[in-house]
Amino acid sequence: MFPWLAMGHLTPFLHLSNKLAERGYKVSFLLPTKTHTKFAPLNLYPDLISFIPLIVPRVHGLPLGAETMSDVPLPLSPLLLMSMDNMKNQVESALLTIMPDAVFYDFAYWVPAFTSRFRIKSIFCSVGSASAVSYFFGLGRKIEACQDVTEAENLMQPPSGYPSLSVQLRLFEARTAIGMSHALSGSITLYDRFMTSIKESDALCFRTCREIEGPFCDYIETQFGKPVFLSGPVLPELPSSQLEDRWVKWLGRFKEKSLVYCALGSECILGKDQFLELVLGLELTGLPFLAALKPPCGALTVEEALPEGFEERVRNRGVVHGDWVQQQLILGHFSVGCFMSHCGFGSMWESLFSECQIVLLPQSTDQFTNTRLMTEDLKVAVEIDRREDDGWFTRESVCNAVKSLMDKESEAANHIRANHTKWRNILSREGMESSYIDNFTAMLQGYLSLILLSRRYTDYMGSLILYHSKIRHKEEPPQVALLLVVVMELIDLCESSTCRDEMVEPISVMSKYWFFENLLHRRTKRSFLIQILIRSRDDYCEVRARRDRAATKEKVKSRSNDTTMEVSSSNCLLGTPSSQPCMSKKFALEETVTRGSSKSTRRAELNSVLPSQCTRKVQLKLWARAVASNMRQESWGTTHDKQCP
């Protein structure tokens, strides 16, 4: 795991790590040295999750000792990104030491270029929503570095084929997105950083679920032609600590579901004028409120930015707090009835799982699309009205949005409340989160298992590419070669009945996500592919047989008086690179069985010395046909279990 150095990225990566470790996976987590102590209490499986320390390089202008975005003002974030890019050598050295099967990353766009050289899979793990990624980074989308009306109007519309017409941007949102996308983030723009990270990865991972974002995930899979793994809404476990006494006492003074909790995230810094409109709007509701806000631009503390006389007027029912609070515990308190949020992806899930009514005030790129998803698609929230051209909101619009939901007599509010309850029940049903994680790990294991099969026998690729150059197969030879590498190794593994059940999931994954369907149905004839599969297999086995022929002859001579030859079936399983596949043993032994005997006699002798599952070449043909028919799981079971004709 190598996430961007911000709490909103580090924390979700660690939560996913905990879920993987819970199922027995070993995880190496790369993060800055001093950050270890902050995250140690969140590491629920220290025996399986190891923290790998990284030294944050010094960059001119970066505050001394800064390691994460918590230590850096938002305008200086490009310097921290530059520092992260300067960690490249440290990260590569760590990965060479660990040699993992896969690397999960997000902002480090240079990771895939390194991992591909060592056959390590790179998985882009998004902490943002699939709806936002598909909206801003679809392959048909190119955000130009200008903010004129034409470019902004283009971005206001979703890309071609986008699954939802209701998810659209307003003019000020499009301009904000353009400005943020082309702001320098280290040595490249933020837009290019994201696009490179996504396009160069081997697979994509989202912490979402199909119930909420299924069409968007399918759209991304189609756009980029990569596997998309969904981990479900990976929420942190409820903290073992209790809510601070000061908040317990203060919140406990109010009636059930009567208080408004407002939080706009750790990176949102409002202008002073908008800060005033927000707090005055909360006052105008007449409801009790708790606002956890960063000091506005130009102020060191929230207290100095508050309007004159404000604290006196709201002393008994309102607090504006300028520091971190225990948001999950506050949302779960009986007195909190409304959550005013910026609709960051983490806060979006927390609001959906809560029993609070949801008011939204988005501030940046993905928050805009998240807000449309919540208000227009799911219809579980309301958004504060703002001016179209610059996004300005007033105290009256803040007040109206809150009161529209808190009014129990309002028909519109009751409709939104019912929708929220419906979605909360869907997301909270028993076993949903664990089922998503189980499916995520099964698909990940299947994907990596198939990839790693070819890693175990590195000489496969060269021989198959050479073979294909001889038969002049000019269309997509690298893909065909990789296909054959995986299929041949899969057949080796499947010939052992002890592995059959374990390989059902990988086959299902491969048939769904890989290029098999296009390859088989677009240009390659099935009969031709079957022929290639069998001939390539035989050719490869002959190569392996010649390599070991001398040693095999010696073994046969030394055991010529035995009635049977003992052959270990363990080589049928995926083992070390030196493990010889079952079929290569067959070819090797065919060379050593008495040449003077008849063909039927030699066949009988051969069958007597091999495991039964390795003796039928017909079975290999059946497997090739199963591959050529898109490797459906049904054909897996019937093909393997039937007796060969």
WOUR-V544398 format. One record per backbone hydrogen bond with DSSP energy under -0.5 kcal/mol. CO is the residue of the C=O (numbers start at 0). NH is the residue of the N-H. E is the energy in kcal/mol with one decimal. If there is no record, write none. Layout:
BEGIN
co:CO nh:NH e:E
co:CO nh:NH e:E
END
This chain:
BEGIN
co:0 nh:29 e:-2.8
co:1 nh:105 e:-0.8
co:3 nh:5 e:-2.4
co:4 nh:68 e:-1.9
co:5 nh:8 e:-2.1
co:5 nh:9 e:-3.2
co:6 nh:10 e:-2.1
co:8 nh:12 e:-1.9
co:9 nh:13 e:-2.1
co:10 nh:14 e:-2.4
co:11 nh:15 e:-2.3
co:12 nh:16 e:-2.1
co:13 nh:17 e:-2.3
co:14 nh:18 e:-1.7
co:15 nh:19 e:-2.2
co:16 nh:20 e:-3.0
co:17 nh:21 e:-2.1
co:18 nh:22 e:-0.6
co:19 nh:22 e:-1.0
co:19 nh:24 e:-2.1
co:20 nh:23 e:-2.1
co:24 nh:26 e:-0.5
co:26 nh:28 e:-0.5
co:26 nh:49 e:-2.5
co:27 nh:29 e:-0.6
co:28 nh:30 e:-0.6
co:28 nh:51 e:-3.3
co:30 nh:53 e:-1.3
co:31 nh:34 e:-0.7
co:31 nh:35 e:-0.5
co:32 nh:35 e:-1.5
co:34 nh:38 e:-1.6
co:35 nh:39 e:-1.8
co:36 nh:40 e:-0.5
co:38 nh:41 e:-1.0
co:38 nh:42 e:-0.8
co:39 nh:42 e:-1.2
co:41 nh:43 e:-1.1
co:44 nh:47 e:-1.7
co:44 nh:48 e:-2.8
co:47 nh:26 e:-2.5
co:47 nh:49 e:-0.7
co:49 nh:28 e:-3.1
co:49 nh:51 e:-0.5
co:50 nh:52 e:-0.6
co:51 nh:30 e:-1.9
co:53 nh:32 e:-1.7
co:53 nh:55 e:-0.6
co:54 nh:56 e:-0.7
co:58 nh:61 e:-2.4
co:62 nh:65 e:-2.0
co:67 nh:70 e:-1.9
co:68 nh:71 e:-1.1
co:72 nh:75 e:-2.0
co:73 nh:76 e:-1.9
co:75 nh:78 e:-1.1
co:75 nh:79 e:-1.2
co:76 nh:80 e:-2.2
co:77 nh:81 e:-2.1
co:78 nh:82 e:-2.1
co:79 nh:83 e:-2.3
co:80 nh:84 e:-2.3
co:81 nh:85 e:-1.5
co:83 nh:86 e:-1.5
co:84 nh:87 e:-1.4
co:86 nh:90 e:-2.6
co:87 nh:91 e:-2.7
co:88 nh:92 e:-2.3
co:89 nh:93 e:-2.3
co:90 nh:94 e:-2.6
co:91 nh:95 e:-2.2
co:92 nh:96 e:-1.6
co:93 nh:97 e:-2.5
co:94 nh:98 e:-3.5
co:100 nh:120 e:-2.0
co:102 nh:122 e:-3.2
co:103 nh:1 e:-2.7
co:104 nh:124 e:-3.3
co:106 nh:108 e:-2.0
co:107 nh:110 e:-2.0
co:109 nh:113 e:-1.0
co:110 nh:113 e:-0.8
co:110 nh:114 e:-2.6
co:111 nh:115 e:-2.3
co:113 nh:116 e:-1.1
co:113 nh:117 e:-0.6
co:114 nh:117 e:-1.1
co:114 nh:119 e:-2.5
co:115 nh:118 e:-0.8
co:120 nh:102 e:-2.7
co:120 nh:122 e:-0.5
co:121 nh:123 e:-0.5
co:121 nh:201 e:-2.9
co:121 nh:202 e:-1.3
co:122 nh:104 e:-2.0
co:122 nh:124 e:-0.6
co:123 nh:125 e:-0.7
co:123 nh:204 e:-2.9
co:125 nh:206 e:-0.8
co:128 nh:132 e:-2.1
co:129 nh:133 e:-2.4
co:130 nh:134 e:-1.3
co:131 nh:135 e:-2.6
co:132 nh:136 e:-2.4
co:137 nh:140 e:-2.0
co:141 nh:143 e:-0.8
co:143 nh:145 e:-2.0
co:147 nh:151 e:-2.3
co:148 nh:152 e:-2.8
co:149 nh:153 e:-1.9
co:150 nh:154 e:-1.8
co:151 nh:155 e:-1.3
co:152 nh:156 e:-0.7
co:153 nh:156 e:-0.8
co:155 nh:168 e:-1.5
co:158 nh:161 e:-2.0
co:165 nh:167 e:-1.2
co:169 nh:173 e:-2.7
co:170 nh:174 e:-2.2
co:171 nh:175 e:-2.1
co:172 nh:176 e:-2.7
co:173 nh:177 e:-2.4
co:174 nh:178 e:-2.3
co:175 nh:179 e:-2.5
co:176 nh:180 e:-2.7
co:177 nh:181 e:-1.6
co:179 nh:182 e:-1.0
co:180 nh:190 e:-3.2
co:182 nh:189 e:-1.8
co:184 nh:186 e:-0.5
co:184 nh:187 e:-0.7
co:187 nh:184 e:-3.3
co:188 nh:192 e:-2.3
co:189 nh:193 e:-2.3
co:190 nh:194 e:-2.7
co:191 nh:195 e:-2.5
co:192 nh:196 e:-2.1
co:193 nh:197 e:-2.4
co:194 nh:198 e:-2.8
co:195 nh:199 e:-2.3
co:196 nh:200 e:-0.5
co:197 nh:200 e:-0.7
co:201 nh:226 e:-0.6
co:202 nh:123 e:-2.2
co:203 nh:228 e:-3.1
co:204 nh:125 e:-2.7
co:205 nh:207 e:-1.5
co:205 nh:230 e:-2.3
co:207 nh:231 e:-1.7
co:208 nh:211 e:-0.8
co:208 nh:212 e:-2.8
co:209 nh:213 e:-1.8
co:212 nh:216 e:-2.1
co:213 nh:217 e:-2.2
co:214 nh:218 e:-2.0
co:215 nh:219 e:-2.1
co:216 nh:220 e:-2.4
co:217 nh:221 e:-2.2
co:218 nh:222 e:-2.6
co:219 nh:223 e:-2.7
co:220 nh:224 e:-1.6
co:226 nh:203 e:-2.7
co:226 nh:228 e:-0.5
co:228 nh:205 e:-2.5
co:228 nh:230 e:-0.5
co:231 nh:233 e:-1.7
co:232 nh:234 e:-1.3
co:243 nh:246 e:-0.7
co:243 nh:247 e:-2.3
co:244 nh:248 e:-2.7
co:245 nh:249 e:-1.8
co:246 nh:250 e:-2.8
co:247 nh:251 e:-1.7
co:249 nh:252 e:-1.2
co:250 nh:253 e:-1.7
co:254 nh:257 e:-1.3
co:258 nh:260 e:-0.5
co:258 nh:336 e:-2.5
co:258 nh:337 e:-1.7
co:259 nh:261 e:-0.5
co:259 nh:289 e:-2.5
co:260 nh:339 e:-3.0
co:261 nh:291 e:-3.1
co:262 nh:341 e:-0.7
co:264 nh:267 e:-0.5
co:266 nh:268 e:-0.6
co:267 nh:269 e:-0.5
co:269 nh:296 e:-2.2
co:270 nh:274 e:-2.4
co:271 nh:275 e:-2.1
co:272 nh:276 e:-2.0
co:273 nh:277 e:-2.2
co:274 nh:278 e:-2.2
co:275 nh:279 e:-2.4
co:276 nh:280 e:-1.8
co:277 nh:281 e:-2.0
co:278 nh:282 e:-2.0
co:279 nh:283 e:-2.1
co:280 nh:284 e:-1.0
co:281 nh:284 e:-0.6
co:282 nh:285 e:-1.3
co:287 nh:259 e:-2.5
co:288 nh:318 e:-1.5
co:289 nh:261 e:-2.8
co:289 nh:291 e:-0.5
co:290 nh:292 e:-0.8
co:290 nh:320 e:-3.5
co:291 nh:263 e:-0.7
co:295 nh:298 e:-2.0
co:300 nh:304 e:-0.6
co:301 nh:304 e:-0.7
co:301 nh:305 e:-0.8
co:302 nh:305 e:-0.8
co:306 nh:309 e:-1.9
co:308 nh:312 e:-1.9
co:309 nh:313 e:-1.9
co:310 nh:314 e:-0.5
co:311 nh:314 e:-0.6
co:313 nh:316 e:-1.8
co:313 nh:317 e:-3.2
co:316 nh:288 e:-2.4
co:318 nh:290 e:-2.9
co:318 nh:320 e:-0.6
co:320 nh:292 e:-2.0
co:324 nh:326 e:-1.7
co:325 nh:329 e:-2.3
co:326 nh:330 e:-2.8
co:327 nh:331 e:-1.3
co:329 nh:332 e:-1.5
co:332 nh:335 e:-1.2
co:333 nh:256 e:-2.3
co:334 nh:257 e:-1.2
co:334 nh:258 e:-2.8
co:334 nh:336 e:-0.5
co:336 nh:356 e:-2.8
co:337 nh:260 e:-3.2
co:337 nh:339 e:-0.5
co:338 nh:340 e:-0.7
co:338 nh:358 e:-2.3
co:339 nh:262 e:-2.4
co:340 nh:360 e:-2.8
co:343 nh:347 e:-2.7
co:344 nh:348 e:-1.7
co:345 nh:349 e:-2.1
co:346 nh:350 e:-2.5
co:347 nh:351 e:-2.0
co:348 nh:352 e:-2.1
co:349 nh:353 e:-0.9
co:356 nh:338 e:-3.4
co:356 nh:358 e:-0.5
co:357 nh:381 e:-1.9
co:358 nh:340 e:-2.7
co:359 nh:383 e:-2.3
co:363 nh:367 e:-1.5
co:364 nh:367 e:-1.1
co:364 nh:368 e:-1.1
co:365 nh:369 e:-2.5
co:366 nh:370 e:-2.0
co:367 nh:371 e:-1.9
co:368 nh:372 e:-2.2
co:369 nh:373 e:-2.2
co:370 nh:374 e:-2.8
co:371 nh:375 e:-2.8
co:371 nh:376 e:-1.3
co:372 nh:377 e:-2.8
co:373 nh:379 e:-2.6
co:373 nh:380 e:-0.7
co:379 nh:357 e:-0.5
co:381 nh:359 e:-2.4
co:386 nh:390 e:-1.6
co:387 nh:171 e:-1.7
co:391 nh:386 e:-2.3
co:393 nh:397 e:-1.8
co:394 nh:398 e:-2.4
co:395 nh:399 e:-2.9
co:396 nh:400 e:-1.9
co:397 nh:401 e:-1.9
co:398 nh:402 e:-2.6
co:399 nh:403 e:-2.0
co:400 nh:404 e:-0.9
co:401 nh:404 e:-0.8
co:401 nh:405 e:-2.1
co:402 nh:406 e:-1.2
co:405 nh:407 e:-0.9
co:406 nh:409 e:-1.2
co:409 nh:413 e:-2.0
co:410 nh:414 e:-2.0
co:411 nh:415 e:-2.2
co:412 nh:416 e:-2.5
co:413 nh:417 e:-2.2
co:414 nh:418 e:-2.2
co:415 nh:419 e:-2.5
co:416 nh:420 e:-2.2
co:417 nh:421 e:-2.3
co:418 nh:422 e:-2.5
co:419 nh:423 e:-2.7
co:420 nh:424 e:-2.3
co:421 nh:425 e:-1.9
co:422 nh:426 e:-2.6
co:423 nh:427 e:-1.9
co:424 nh:428 e:-0.5
co:425 nh:428 e:-0.8
co:428 nh:431 e:-1.9
co:430 nh:434 e:-2.2
co:431 nh:435 e:-2.1
co:432 nh:436 e:-2.2
co:433 nh:437 e:-2.7
co:434 nh:438 e:-2.4
co:435 nh:439 e:-2.8
co:436 nh:440 e:-2.7
co:437 nh:441 e:-2.2
co:438 nh:442 e:-2.6
co:439 nh:443 e:-2.6
co:440 nh:444 e:-2.8
co:441 nh:445 e:-2.5
co:442 nh:446 e:-2.7
co:443 nh:447 e:-2.8
co:444 nh:448 e:-2.7
co:445 nh:449 e:-2.1
co:446 nh:450 e:-1.8
co:447 nh:451 e:-3.1
co:448 nh:452 e:-1.3
co:449 nh:453 e:-0.7
co:450 nh:453 e:-0.7
co:450 nh:454 e:-0.8
co:451 nh:455 e:-1.4
co:452 nh:456 e:-0.6
co:456 nh:459 e:-1.6
co:457 nh:461 e:-0.6
co:458 nh:462 e:-1.5
co:459 nh:463 e:-2.4
co:460 nh:464 e:-2.6
co:461 nh:465 e:-2.2
co:462 nh:466 e:-2.1
co:463 nh:467 e:-2.6
co:464 nh:468 e:-1.9
co:465 nh:469 e:-1.3
co:466 nh:470 e:-1.5
co:467 nh:472 e:-1.8
co:471 nh:473 e:-1.2
co:473 nh:475 e:-0.7
co:475 nh:479 e:-2.4
co:476 nh:480 e:-2.7
co:477 nh:481 e:-2.4
co:478 nh:482 e:-2.7
co:479 nh:483 e:-2.5
co:480 nh:484 e:-2.5
co:481 nh:485 e:-2.3
co:482 nh:486 e:-2.6
co:483 nh:487 e:-2.9
co:484 nh:488 e:-2.0
co:485 nh:489 e:-2.4
co:486 nh:490 e:-2.5
co:487 nh:491 e:-2.2
co:488 nh:492 e:-2.2
co:489 nh:493 e:-2.8
co:490 nh:494 e:-1.8
co:492 nh:495 e:-1.2
co:494 nh:496 e:-0.7
co:495 nh:498 e:-1.9
co:496 nh:499 e:-0.9
co:498 nh:502 e:-1.3
co:499 nh:502 e:-0.8
co:500 nh:503 e:-1.0
co:502 nh:506 e:-1.9
co:503 nh:507 e:-2.1
co:504 nh:508 e:-2.7
co:505 nh:509 e:-2.8
co:506 nh:510 e:-2.5
co:507 nh:511 e:-1.4
co:508 nh:512 e:-2.6
co:509 nh:513 e:-1.9
co:513 nh:516 e:-0.6
co:514 nh:518 e:-2.6
co:515 nh:519 e:-3.2
co:516 nh:520 e:-2.5
co:517 nh:521 e:-2.0
co:517 nh:522 e:-0.5
co:518 nh:522 e:-0.7
co:518 nh:523 e:-1.4
co:522 nh:524 e:-0.6
co:524 nh:528 e:-2.3
co:525 nh:529 e:-2.8
co:526 nh:530 e:-2.1
co:527 nh:531 e:-2.4
co:528 nh:532 e:-2.9
co:529 nh:533 e:-2.3
co:530 nh:534 e:-2.7
co:531 nh:535 e:-3.0
co:532 nh:536 e:-1.9
co:533 nh:537 e:-2.6
co:534 nh:538 e:-3.0
co:535 nh:539 e:-2.5
co:536 nh:540 e:-2.5
co:537 nh:541 e:-2.2
co:538 nh:542 e:-2.0
co:539 nh:543 e:-2.4
co:540 nh:544 e:-2.5
co:541 nh:545 e:-2.7
co:542 nh:546 e:-1.7
co:543 nh:547 e:-1.4
co:544 nh:548 e:-0.6
co:545 nh:548 e:-0.8
co:547 nh:551 e:-2.3
co:548 nh:552 e:-2.7
co:549 nh:553 e:-1.8
co:550 nh:554 e:-1.7
co:551 nh:555 e:-2.4
co:552 nh:556 e:-2.6
co:553 nh:557 e:-2.1
co:554 nh:558 e:-0.8
co:555 nh:558 e:-0.5
co:556 nh:559 e:-1.4
co:558 nh:561 e:-1.3
co:563 nh:565 e:-0.5
co:564 nh:566 e:-0.6
co:565 nh:567 e:-0.5
co:567 nh:570 e:-0.8
co:568 nh:571 e:-1.8
co:569 nh:572 e:-1.4
co:572 nh:574 e:-0.6
co:575 nh:578 e:-2.2
co:580 nh:584 e:-1.4
co:581 nh:585 e:-1.6
co:582 nh:586 e:-2.1
co:583 nh:587 e:-2.4
co:584 nh:588 e:-2.8
co:585 nh:589 e:-2.1
co:586 nh:590 e:-1.2
co:587 nh:591 e:-0.6
co:588 nh:591 e:-0.9
co:588 nh:592 e:-1.9
co:593 nh:596 e:-0.7
co:597 nh:601 e:-2.7
co:598 nh:602 e:-2.4
co:599 nh:603 e:-2.3
co:600 nh:604 e:-2.7
co:601 nh:605 e:-2.7
co:602 nh:606 e:-2.7
co:603 nh:607 e:-1.6
co:604 nh:608 e:-0.7
co:605 nh:608 e:-1.1
co:605 nh:609 e:-0.5
co:606 nh:609 e:-0.6
co:610 nh:613 e:-2.0
co:611 nh:614 e:-1.3
co:614 nh:616 e:-0.7
co:615 nh:619 e:-0.8
co:616 nh:620 e:-1.7
co:617 nh:621 e:-2.5
co:618 nh:622 e:-2.3
co:619 nh:623 e:-2.2
co:620 nh:624 e:-2.3
co:621 nh:625 e:-2.2
co:622 nh:626 e:-2.3
co:623 nh:627 e:-2.5
co:624 nh:628 e:-1.5
co:625 nh:630 e:-2.3
co:626 nh:629 e:-1.3
co:631 nh:635 e:-1.5
co:632 nh:636 e:-1.7
co:633 nh:637 e:-2.1
co:634 nh:638 e:-2.5
co:635 nh:639 e:-2.1
co:636 nh:640 e:-1.9
co:637 nh:641 e:-1.6
END
